[in-house]
Amino acid sequence: DAALLAMGPLEGGAIHAFISALEAWPEGSAQRQFVENEDLLWTSLVERLPVQHTQRDMQLPDGGSWTAKFPNKGAAVAWANRAQALLLAGAPDRALRSARRAADANPEYLK
């Protein structure tokens, strides 16, 4: 799904699917040994992923916190296109969920 790709490897879940695929290899295989070594996995793979800044957390003077999400126009476009296709396919409930995800990805992008 283009929207999941636009969200990035962590938020979109691609890295989790990749790790699950490596865990499915037979015990003792190089793929399985790689994924079982968390230090190696994180330093060689996860830390090098092209992760966009999706949110910023700030501490407020009163001790509270505030989270700001950066807009992701690519994800918004893809989710909005998916919503339109679902509407045309006669699935309004699924279309509404996709439209809400589009608005969450970038509230300024209205389609």
Stockholm file with secondary structure:
# STOCKHOLM 1.0

chainA/1-111         DAALLAMGPLEGGAIHAFISALEAWPEGSAQRQFVENEDLLWTSLVERLPVQHTQRDMQLPDGGSWTAKFPNKGAAVAWANRAQALLLAGAPDRALRSARRAADANPEYLK
#=GR chainA/1-111 SS CHHHHHHCTTTSSHHHHHHHHHHTSCTTSHHHHHHHCHHHHHHHTGGGSCCCCCEEEEECTTSCEEEEECCCHHHHHHHHHHHHHHHHTTCHHHHHHHHHHHHHHCTTCCC
#=GC SS_cons         CHHHHHHCTTTSSHHHHHHHHHHTSCTTSHHHHHHHCHHHHHHHTGGGSCCCCCEEEEECTTSCEEEEECCCHHHHHHHHHHHHHHHHTTCHHHHHHHHHHHHHHCTTCCC
//
